[in-house]
Amino acid sequence: MSERRACGLVGLSRDSYRNAPEASAQTEALKSKIVEIAYARRRFGYRRVHDLLRLEFPGVNHKRVYRLYSDANLAVRKRKKARRPPAERMGLNIATRVNEVWSMDFVSDSLANGRRLKCLTVADDFSHEAVDIAVDYGISGQYVTRLLDQAALFRGYPSAVRTDNGPEFTSRAFIAWAQGHGIRHILIEPGRPMQNGYIESFNGRFRDECLNEHWFETLHQARHILAAWRRDNNEVRPHGSIGRMPPALCRGASPACRRCSSASHQQATSPVIFKPRTPTKSLAWRMGAGQSISLSMARVDRSQHHIAVTTRPPNLHSGGSHSHYNWRAVSSPPRHCSRTQCPSDHN
């Protein structure tokens, strides 16, 4: 079959068949920029690459970026996760303003010599901004309070903090700190990290884009790299949940931020009454999902068999028969006790 007849059957001009297409100067510049960003930020997909190209190439849409991104074979490989049986999901209360709820958790890593590192990550639930990322060989409850005080100097204290039941967050130092600043402490149910989903999502992104991409030789080097990644996360990296913009713009209540324009107020959490069970050294590890504690020790009335929340600071290591109680929320108060007032509550 001749060339003329073959091109006629497929509807292709002979000129296009003989001459390969040549990319324009703009396409070459765009492709080189895409490759540069992809190698600098290896865990970024074409969507976030397109977000970073908007200022330099305003007329380029995401479909063109995807075509050049795919031609360069820059697709991000998804890391396999262990399949777990499905469980019942519990929704999180959506924050309506900045500094309403801070979520925090720990992430583990190690130096090149094998010595373990402990990273404390603190994120704002509304703007998804990394409030602080601290790294050290060990972080205690007192250490956590000092870091939160430093962060509050620049942005103020939150109305509530959400944590798991780790010893750092249920220690006497942390509870006294929260009580002193009037901060509500939200404890998730043990073994249910999905109830602290905001910080878990942040930690997954933090490990994928930072910890897995660097090799730390010293603690000083780790602190320097983590601080640089935190600034980049807050000021440069676009986030899909806030309108594909950096969290710094959402923190400033930008009109373009979807969360700032659609935020609504929520009802306050009702008080909770607790009931003592068997003696234990733990303070609140049996708290239910989404329940908030008043961050204070309650007075025990053995004759009425219940505990009323007071505003007195806790003293977990005091002597006497009323020390070390295991706490759990009761679904309804006793007949002689209301949810807001109790005969054993001495304010």
Helices and strands as residue ranges (DSSP letters): H 3-10, H 14-18, H 25-40, H 46-53, H 62-71, E 101-110, E 116-124, E 130-136, H 141-155, E 160-163, H 172-180, E 184-187, G 193-196, H 197-209, G 211-213, H 219-235, G 240-242, H 247-251, H 258-262, E 274-279, E 292-293, E 298-301, E 306-309, E 325-329
